[in-house]
Amino acid sequence: MTFSIIARCTRTGAFGAAITTSDLAVGARCVGLVHGCGAVLSQHRTDSRLRDLAVARLRAGDDADAVLTTVCDSSPDIEWRQVAVMDAKGRTAVHHGRLMYSIHAHAVGRSCLALGNILDNPDVPAAMVAGFDAAPDAPLGDRLLRALAAGEAAGGEIAGKLASAALRVTGPHDVDLCDLRVDRAAGDAIAELADLH
């Protein structure tokens, strides 16, 4: 019941993520970013320890495949999880657990990766990538928000009203350029996040 995107700005070394779900406080649980080093999404029956382990391995310089292998090997419950990794060079790796019962999919674009579960249809991540790629000169945060909106327009998730959303973009010296969260939306979580941005 989550759809999300991670991306890399090749000009600045920033990494960013945008995510939304029908559950509460998704921004606190699923996204891990390290400026200049990479990004991770850990979702579907979330275990934030997997995110934290991936962040540590990205910070140490591991590539996406190595990070994903380490994460998958760390948990006996990995087949309930959905994990995506992007490393410092923009390489990606994805795990869709075999025990996920819903429509789940991912799509990779130029410097981005979109991921989702409990989706309305398997084309939602590809629509997110297209939304991200449609404005290549826009700031990273704007492109990520475009991707979320495109995912919602393509059908989004099936679990109900989107309750939370988050947008984060890294900056140098471990000071984020943007870290915005809607933990419990009064209306449309993506629209409220866009208003904050």
N, C-alpha and C positions, 0 to 999 in steps of 0.2 A: 504494500500500500504506500510505497514511497517511490518518487522519481527524482532524479538528481543528476548533476553534471559536475565534473572537475575539468579544469582547463589550465593552460600555461600561456603566459604572455612571453613571446620570444624576444621582445624588445627590452623588458625590464627584469625578467627572471621571476616575476610574481606568479604565484599559483592561486587559483580561486575555486570556489565551489558555490553552487546553489542547490537547495534541496527543499522538498515539501512533502507532507504526508497528512493523513487524516488523524494521526495520533498527536500527542502533546510534545512540545519542546524538542523537535527533531534536531535543531541546531546544536544542542548540547551533547548529542550522543553519537552522531554518525560521521562527521567530517573531521579529517586530520590534514593539515597543511604545513609545509615547511618551506619558507622562502628560498628559492633557488635550488631546492632539493626534490620536491615532489608533493603529491597529493594522494589521499586515500578516502574511499567511501566504504563504510562497513555498516550494512543494513540488513533488514529482514530478521526479526527476532534478535535485535541488536545486542552485541556484546562489545562494549566500548574498549575492552582490553585488547581486542584485535586491532582496532584503530590505533591505539597507543603503541602497540608493538610495531605496526607498520611505520608509524612516524619515526620511531627510534631507528629502524633499519634504513629508512630514506635519509635520515640525518647522517647516518654512518656511510652513506654513499652506495648502498646496494641498488641494483637495477630492479625494474618492475617485476620480472619473473622471480628473482631471488626473494624479494620482499613477499610476494604472494605465496611462494613455497613455504617460507618461514611461518607466515600467518596460518596457512592451512594445516601445517604440521603441528601447530601449537594447541589445537583445540579438538577434543573428541566430538564436539557438536558442530563441526564446520559444515556439515551437509545441510544444516538449517540456515546457513548464512549466505549472503551475497556480498562480495568484496570486489572492489576495483582499485587498481593502483596505477599511478602515472609517475614516472621517475624524472630525474633532472633533465634528461635528454628528450622527454616527451614520449618515451616508450610506455606501452600499457600492458596490463595483464588483468584478467577477470576470472572470478570464480562464481558460478551459480550452483548452490548446493542442490544435491539430488533430492532432498526432502522438501524442497519448495514446491508447493502444489499449484501455484497460481501461474498466470501468464507472466513471464519475466524475460527480459531482453536487455541487450546493450547495443550501442553503436559508437564507433570511433570516427572522429573527424580530424581536421587539421588542428592539432594541439588541444583536443578535447575528447572526453569520453562521457557518454550519457548512459545511465543505468536505471532500471526500474523493476519493481515487483508488484504483484497484485494489480496489474495494469489492465486497462480497458481493452487494449490490443497490443500486439508486439511491435507496432510501428512508432510508438510514443518516443523511444530514445532517438530514432532516426529523425523524427520531427524536431527534437530538441537540438540535435547537431545542426540541422539545417537552419534553425533559428539563430544559433550561435554564429554560424558561418556567414549569415546574411549581412552582418555589419562588421567586417574585418578591421576597420579603422576606429571603431568605438572603444571606449575604455572597457577593461575586462569585466568590471562589475555590471555595466550596462549589457554586455553581451550575454553574461550568465543569466540575467533577469529575462532577456529576450528568449533564452532557451527554456526557462521554466514556463513562461507564458505559452510558448509553442507546444510544449508537452501537454499543458492543460487543454489547449485548443484541439490537440490531436486525440483527446480522450482521457488523458491522465490516468488516474487510478479508479478502481471500482468500489472502494471501501466506504465512500461517503464524502462529506464536505471536508475540504482541506482545512485542518485545524492549526497547523504550524508551518513555518517556512524560515529559511535562513540564507544569508548571503555573506560570504567571507572572501576577502582578497588580502594576500600577504603583502608585507612591505619589508624593507631592509631593517636590520637590527632587531628582528623579531617584534616589530611594531606593525600590526595590521593596518592596511590602508582603509579597510572596511570590515566590520564585524557586526552584522545586524541580525536580529532575531525577532520573529513573531512567535511566541510560545503558545498562545491560545487566541486565535483570531476571533474577532467579533463578527466579521463577515468573510470576505475572500482573503485567504492568507497570502496569496501571491500579490494581490493588489495592495494589501497593507504593507508588505515588505517593499514593494516598489515605492510607496509613499514615504517610507522611512529613508530609502536610498535617495 
